Amino acid sequence: MKTNGKYLVAAAMGGLLTGAAEAQSSVTLYGVMDAGIEYVSHAGVDGSGSAYRVTSGNTAASRWGLRGSEDLGGGVSEIFVLESGFFADTGMAGLGGRLFGRRAFVGIAGPWGQVTLGRQNNTLFDFFIPFDTNRYAPYSVLAHDAQFSGRADNAIKYTGDFGNLTISGLYSAGYDSTISGGSEVPGVPRVGQEIGAGASYTAGKLGMAFVYDQRRGTSVASAGNVERRYAAGLIYTSGPFTAMAGYRFLQSGLVNPTIRSNLYWLGGAYAMKPALTLRAGIYRTDVRASDDDAISYTLQLAYNLSKLTEVYLNASYMDNKGRSTLGVASATKAAQGVGQTGVAAGIKHIF
């Protein structure tokens, strides 16, 4: 007789939570395993040499997590999420070795929305996944701006869904607690502070989103320095076709001199067959008052072997200008002004 592992976990957790677990409570174990083989050109510091390697998270970051809720009555529930990232190729913990580096929060949810406390996705992360061609795979908008998948420690967040409208606001008293003196400094509340707000709206086949994100320096000396992002996205779906476009303006005072840049992208997805999807995108970073620009082209082909298992082929080319050092992925830098090609093939399983 087969037994569902999710119910085993729920039962085990229920036994540990003495007196708290009743019929109205649930805990679910979930996760993603994604591993493949990747080729990257010009991978050396000086732009020479190619890399051939086994990699993790080529279409979705490998992770495991626990998600739970308890019915408190009156349409109100307690909710929590503990989510850990790891590298499928090595088994090592991701996100700086944090135990639950992807998410760790608890909160209350009701008809009015939900309020959560802990380490959480920022508003850029929450709203813009559908507007990115490759949905935050390494060869995606993240190669141009990793803050789209940013997270914040010490955060309180409100999210409300009202029909076709979703709104959210986040405040963090220190977005990175791994930096010594970089968050929750007595008497200097602006150190490491992050503020975010976003909204999305769907009307038939059309969807749109707008987000503002602001971060301050992670030291007493740099707390007055501010980094701001403004982002907007559009998505349109018609039958097997989906088209998306996005724009982000960045003004960062966390570096000297201050950087101002525009990021534009266009992309599309085509469900060629029920199990076969083709995605393509183009992204361009335009740094103001500079020739240090970059443009990347991405292509992804994914085939579903089942509802839970997928095989894929990804490709990207990053064309750097001036002193730009962007790689095909945010974790893969190139030498100044040197182009880089990446190709990855692998398998992903969701559980």
C-alpha positions as CSV (number, residue, x, y, z in Angstrom):
1,M,0.0,0.0,0.0
2,K,1.4,3.4,-1.0
3,T,1.5,6.2,1.6
4,N,1.6,9.9,0.9
5,G,4.8,11.3,2.4
6,K,3.1,14.7,2.9
7,Y,0.6,13.1,5.4
8,L,3.4,11.3,7.2
9,V,5.2,14.6,7.7
10,A,2.0,16.2,8.9
11,A,1.4,13.4,11.4
12,A,4.9,13.5,12.7
13,M,4.8,17.3,13.1
14,G,1.4,17.0,14.8
15,G,2.9,14.7,17.4
16,L,5.7,17.1,18.2
17,L,3.4,20.1,18.5
18,T,1.8,19.0,21.8
19,G,-1.7,20.1,22.2
20,A,-1.5,22.4,19.2
21,A,-2.2,20.1,16.2
22,E,-5.9,19.4,15.6
23,A,-8.0,18.5,12.6
24,Q,-7.9,22.1,11.5
25,S,-4.1,22.1,11.3
26,S,-1.9,21.0,8.4
27,V,1.8,20.8,7.5
28,T,3.1,20.0,4.0
29,L,6.6,19.0,2.9
30,Y,7.5,20.3,-0.6
31,G,10.5,20.9,-2.7
32,V,12.3,21.1,-6.0
33,M,15.4,19.2,-7.3
34,D,17.0,20.7,-10.4
35,A,20.4,19.5,-11.7
36,G,22.1,19.6,-15.1
37,I,25.3,20.0,-17.1
38,E,26.4,23.5,-18.1
39,Y,28.9,25.0,-20.6
40,V,30.0,28.6,-20.1
41,S,32.5,30.4,-22.4
42,H,35.0,33.0,-21.4
43,A,34.6,32.0,-17.7
44,G,38.1,33.0,-16.5
45,V,38.8,36.2,-14.7
46,D,40.7,37.5,-17.7
47,G,38.0,36.3,-20.2
48,S,39.9,33.2,-21.2
49,G,39.0,29.6,-20.8
50,S,35.6,27.8,-20.8
51,A,33.9,26.0,-17.9
52,Y,32.2,22.6,-18.1
53,R,30.3,21.7,-14.9
54,V,27.5,20.0,-13.2
55,T,25.1,22.7,-11.9
56,S,22.0,23.1,-9.7
57,G,18.9,25.2,-10.3
58,N,19.1,25.8,-14.0
59,T,15.4,26.4,-14.3
60,A,14.4,26.6,-10.6
61,A,16.5,26.8,-7.5
62,S,16.7,23.4,-5.6
63,R,14.9,23.7,-2.3
64,W,12.9,21.9,0.3
65,G,10.4,23.4,2.7
66,L,7.6,23.1,5.2
67,R,4.4,25.0,4.8
68,G,1.7,24.9,7.5
69,S,-1.5,26.5,8.7
70,E,-4.0,26.3,11.6
71,D,-7.6,27.3,11.4
72,L,-8.3,29.8,14.2
73,G,-12.0,30.3,13.3
74,G,-13.9,33.1,11.9
75,G,-12.0,32.9,8.6
76,V,-8.7,33.5,10.2
77,S,-5.7,31.2,10.1
78,E,-2.2,31.0,11.4
79,I,0.4,30.4,8.6
80,F,4.1,29.6,8.5
81,V,6.7,28.7,5.9
82,L,10.3,27.4,6.4
83,E,12.2,27.0,3.1
84,S,15.8,25.9,2.7
85,G,17.8,26.3,-0.5
86,F,20.6,23.9,-1.4
87,F,22.8,22.9,-4.3
88,A,21.7,19.6,-5.9
89,D,25.2,19.1,-7.4
90,T,27.0,19.2,-4.0
91,G,24.4,18.9,-1.4
92,M,25.7,22.0,0.3
93,A,23.4,24.7,1.7
94,G,22.7,27.7,-0.4
95,L,22.2,31.4,0.4
96,G,25.3,31.7,2.6
97,G,24.7,28.5,4.5
98,R,21.5,29.7,6.2
99,L,19.3,26.9,7.5
100,F,16.2,28.4,6.0
101,G,17.7,31.0,3.7
102,R,14.9,31.2,1.2
103,R,12.1,31.9,3.6
104,A,11.3,31.7,7.3
105,F,8.2,33.5,8.5
106,V,5.0,33.1,10.5
107,G,1.8,35.2,10.4
108,I,-1.9,35.6,10.4
109,A,-4.2,35.4,7.3
110,G,-7.8,36.4,6.9
111,P,-10.3,37.8,4.4
112,W,-8.5,41.1,4.7
113,G,-5.2,39.7,3.6
114,Q,-2.2,38.4,5.6
115,V,0.5,39.8,7.8
116,T,3.8,37.9,8.2
117,L,7.0,38.3,10.2
118,G,10.5,36.9,9.4
119,R,12.8,36.4,6.5
120,Q,10.7,37.0,3.3
121,N,10.8,37.7,-0.4
122,N,10.9,41.3,-1.3
123,T,8.1,42.9,-3.3
124,L,10.1,42.7,-6.6
125,F,10.4,38.9,-6.1
126,D,6.7,38.4,-5.3
127,F,5.3,40.4,-8.2
128,F,7.7,40.0,-11.1
129,I,8.1,36.2,-11.6
130,P,5.3,36.0,-14.1
131,F,6.7,39.0,-16.0
132,D,10.1,37.4,-16.6
133,T,10.5,35.2,-19.6
134,N,12.3,32.4,-17.8
135,R,10.6,33.0,-14.4
136,Y,13.9,33.7,-12.5
137,A,16.0,30.9,-13.9
138,P,19.7,31.8,-13.9
139,Y,19.5,32.9,-17.6
140,S,16.9,35.6,-17.0
141,V,16.4,39.1,-15.7
142,L,18.5,38.0,-12.7
143,A,21.6,38.1,-14.8
144,H,21.0,41.9,-15.1
145,D,19.7,42.6,-11.6
146,A,19.8,39.9,-8.8
147,Q,17.6,42.1,-6.6
148,F,14.6,40.8,-8.4
149,S,15.0,37.6,-6.3
150,G,16.0,39.6,-3.2
151,R,15.0,38.6,0.3
152,A,14.8,40.6,3.5
153,D,15.6,39.5,7.1
154,N,13.7,41.1,10.0
155,A,10.8,41.9,7.8
156,I,7.1,42.5,8.3
157,K,4.9,42.2,5.2
158,Y,1.3,42.7,4.3
159,T,-0.3,41.1,1.3
160,G,-3.9,41.4,0.2
161,D,-5.8,39.8,-2.7
162,F,-9.0,41.6,-3.7
163,G,-10.4,40.0,-6.8
164,N,-8.2,41.0,-9.7
165,L,-6.1,43.3,-7.5
166,T,-3.2,42.3,-5.3
167,I,-1.3,44.7,-3.1
168,S,1.7,44.3,-0.8
169,G,4.0,46.3,1.4
170,L,7.2,45.3,3.2
171,Y,9.3,46.9,5.9
172,S,12.6,45.4,7.0
173,A,14.6,46.7,10.0
174,G,17.7,45.1,8.5
175,Y,17.6,43.1,5.3
176,D,20.9,41.2,5.8
177,S,21.7,40.0,9.3
178,T,24.9,38.2,8.2
179,I,26.6,41.6,8.0
180,S,28.1,42.5,11.3
181,G,26.5,45.7,12.5
182,G,24.4,45.8,9.3
183,S,20.9,45.6,10.7
184,E,18.8,46.6,13.8
185,V,21.5,48.9,15.2
186,P,20.3,50.6,18.4
187,G,19.7,54.3,17.8
188,V,20.3,54.1,14.0
189,P,17.2,52.4,12.6
190,R,18.0,53.3,9.0
191,V,21.0,50.9,8.9
192,G,20.1,48.1,6.5
193,Q,16.6,49.3,6.2
194,E,14.4,48.1,3.2
195,I,11.0,49.3,2.2
196,G,8.9,47.9,-0.6
197,A,5.5,48.3,-2.1
198,G,3.8,46.7,-5.0
199,A,0.5,46.1,-6.8
200,S,-0.7,43.9,-9.7
201,Y,-3.9,43.8,-11.6
202,T,-5.4,41.4,-14.1
203,A,-8.1,42.2,-16.6
204,G,-9.0,39.3,-18.9
205,K,-5.9,38.3,-20.9
206,L,-3.9,41.3,-19.7
207,G,-1.9,41.7,-16.5
208,M,0.3,44.4,-15.1
209,A,2.4,45.1,-12.0
210,F,4.2,48.0,-10.4
211,V,6.8,47.9,-7.6
212,Y,9.0,50.3,-5.6
213,D,11.9,48.9,-3.7
214,Q,14.3,51.0,-1.5
215,R,17.4,49.8,0.5
216,R,19.8,51.7,2.7
217,G,23.5,51.1,3.5
218,T,24.5,48.3,5.9
219,S,26.7,50.4,8.2
220,V,26.2,53.5,10.4
221,A,28.4,55.4,8.0
222,S,26.4,54.4,4.9
223,A,22.9,54.4,6.4
224,G,22.2,57.7,4.6
225,N,23.0,56.2,1.2
226,V,19.9,54.9,-0.6
227,E,19.3,52.5,-3.5
228,R,15.9,52.8,-5.2
229,R,14.2,50.7,-7.9
230,Y,11.0,51.4,-9.8
231,A,9.7,48.5,-11.9
232,A,6.7,48.0,-14.2
233,G,5.6,44.9,-16.1
234,L,3.0,43.8,-18.6
235,I,1.8,40.3,-19.6
236,Y,-0.6,39.2,-22.3
237,T,-1.9,35.7,-22.8
238,S,-3.8,34.3,-25.8
239,G,-4.2,30.6,-26.2
240,P,-0.8,28.9,-26.3
241,F,1.0,32.3,-26.6
242,T,2.2,34.5,-23.7
243,A,4.0,37.8,-24.2
244,M,5.7,39.8,-21.4
245,A,7.6,43.1,-21.1
246,G,9.2,44.9,-18.3
247,Y,11.1,48.0,-17.3
248,R,13.2,48.8,-14.2
249,F,14.9,52.1,-13.2
250,L,17.8,51.9,-10.7
251,Q,19.4,54.7,-8.8
252,S,22.0,53.4,-6.4
253,G,23.8,55.6,-3.9
254,L,25.3,52.5,-2.3
255,V,28.2,52.8,-4.7
256,N,30.5,55.7,-5.6
257,P,29.8,57.3,-8.0
258,T,26.1,56.9,-8.0
259,I,24.8,54.6,-10.7
260,R,21.6,55.3,-12.7
261,S,20.5,52.6,-15.1
262,N,17.6,51.4,-17.2
263,L,16.7,47.8,-17.7
264,Y,14.3,46.8,-20.4
265,W,13.1,43.3,-21.5
266,L,10.8,41.6,-23.9
267,G,9.9,37.9,-23.9
268,G,7.4,35.3,-24.9
269,A,6.4,31.7,-24.3
270,Y,4.7,29.3,-26.7
271,A,3.1,26.0,-25.6
272,M,4.0,24.1,-28.8
273,K,2.4,21.0,-27.3
274,P,0.7,20.3,-24.0
275,A,4.1,19.0,-22.7
276,L,6.5,21.1,-24.7
277,T,7.1,24.9,-24.1
278,L,9.5,27.3,-25.8
279,R,10.6,30.5,-24.1
280,A,12.7,33.3,-25.6
281,G,13.7,36.7,-24.2
282,I,15.9,39.7,-24.7
283,Y,17.2,42.0,-21.9
284,R,19.1,45.2,-22.1
285,T,20.9,47.2,-19.4
286,D,21.5,50.8,-20.3
287,V,23.8,52.6,-17.8
288,R,23.3,56.4,-17.9
289,A,26.3,58.6,-18.8
290,S,28.3,55.5,-19.5
291,D,29.1,53.0,-22.3
292,D,29.1,50.1,-19.8
293,D,25.9,48.6,-21.3
294,A,24.9,44.9,-21.8
295,I,22.3,43.0,-23.7
296,S,21.4,39.3,-23.4
297,Y,19.4,36.8,-25.4
298,T,17.9,33.7,-23.8
299,L,16.2,30.6,-25.1
300,Q,14.6,27.8,-23.1
301,L,13.0,24.5,-24.3
302,A,11.2,22.5,-21.6
303,Y,9.5,19.1,-22.0
304,N,7.3,17.6,-19.2
305,L,7.8,13.9,-18.7
306,S,5.0,14.0,-16.1
307,K,3.2,16.6,-14.0
308,L,6.2,16.7,-11.7
309,T,9.2,16.0,-13.8
310,E,10.7,18.1,-16.6
311,V,13.8,18.0,-18.9
312,Y,15.1,21.2,-20.3
313,L,17.6,22.9,-22.5
314,N,18.7,26.5,-21.8
315,A,20.9,28.9,-23.8
316,S,22.0,32.5,-23.4
317,Y,24.4,35.0,-24.8
318,M,25.5,38.1,-22.9
319,D,27.0,40.9,-25.0
320,N,29.0,43.3,-22.8
321,K,30.1,46.8,-23.8
322,G,32.7,49.1,-22.2
323,R,33.5,47.9,-18.7
324,S,30.4,45.8,-18.2
325,T,31.1,42.4,-16.6
326,L,27.7,40.8,-16.6
327,G,27.6,37.0,-17.1
328,V,24.9,34.8,-18.5
329,A,23.8,34.3,-14.9
330,S,24.1,36.5,-11.8
331,A,26.7,34.1,-10.3
332,T,28.8,34.0,-13.5
333,K,30.8,37.1,-14.2
334,A,32.6,37.9,-17.4
335,A,35.7,40.0,-18.0
336,Q,35.2,43.7,-18.9
337,G,33.6,44.1,-22.3
338,V,33.8,40.4,-23.1
339,G,30.8,38.4,-24.3
340,Q,29.8,35.2,-22.7
341,T,27.7,32.1,-23.9
342,G,26.0,29.6,-21.6
343,V,24.2,26.4,-22.4
344,A,22.7,24.1,-19.8
345,A,20.7,20.8,-20.1
346,G,19.2,18.9,-17.2
347,I,16.2,17.6,-15.3
348,K,13.9,19.1,-12.7
349,H,11.5,17.3,-10.3
350,I,8.9,18.9,-8.0
351,F,7.7,17.1,-4.9
